[in-house]
């Protein structure tokens, strides 16, 4: 049993560092995925808003009046 202790003392910091690195990278990936999802939702909403404005603007455009002089 006494001969295993030096090996454990040597490997435990590596295991702890690897676990810490895994958690950090996982959180970064989740944050990136959530940010991309939020960005795509925002862009879709902006596209819908611009489409509504374009449709409303097209109906009220000065060249669309039938009372042209």
C-alpha positions in Angstrom: 0.0 0.0 0.0 2.9 2.4 0.8 4.2 2.0 -2.7 1.0 3.3 -4.3 0.9 6.6 -2.4 3.6 8.4 -4.5 1.9 7.4 -7.7 -1.5 8.7 -6.4 0.2 12.0 -5.2 1.6 12.4 -8.7 -1.5 11.6 -10.7 -4.2 13.3 -8.6 -3.2 16.9 -9.5 -3.4 15.9 -13.2 -6.8 14.4 -12.8 -8.1 17.5 -10.9 -6.6 19.8 -13.5 -8.2 17.7 -16.3 -11.6 17.8 -14.6 -11.3 21.5 -14.1 -10.4 22.0 -17.8 -13.3 19.8 -18.9 -15.8 21.9 -16.8 -14.5 25.2 -18.1 -14.5 24.1 -21.8 -18.0 22.6 -21.4 -19.3 25.9 -19.9 -17.7 27.9 -22.7 -19.3 25.6 -25.3 -22.7 25.9 -23.7 -22.4 29.7 -23.5 -21.5 29.8 -27.1 -24.4 27.6 -28.1 -26.8 29.8 -26.1 -25.4 33.0 -27.5 -25.7 31.7 -31.1 -29.3 30.6 -30.4 -30.2 34.0 -28.9 -28.5 35.8 -31.9 -30.4 33.7 -34.4 -33.7 34.4 -32.6 -32.9 38.1 -32.6 -32.0 38.1 -36.3 -35.2 36.3 -37.1 -37.2 38.8 -35.2 -35.4 41.7 -36.9 -36.1 40.1 -40.3 -39.8 39.7 -39.5 -39.9 43.3 -38.3 -38.2 44.6 -41.5 -40.6 42.5 -43.6 -43.6 44.0 -41.8 -42.2 47.5 -42.3 -41.4 46.9 -46.0 -44.9 45.5 -46.5 -46.5 48.5 -44.7 -44.2 50.9 -46.5 -44.9 49.3 -49.9 -48.7 49.8 -49.4 -48.2 53.5 -48.5 -45.5 54.3 -51.0 -46.2 57.6 -53.0 -45.9 55.8 -56.3 -48.8 53.4 -55.4 -51.5 56.1 -55.4 -54.1 55.7 -58.1 -54.8 59.5 -57.9 -51.6 60.3 -59.8 -51.7 63.9 -61.2 
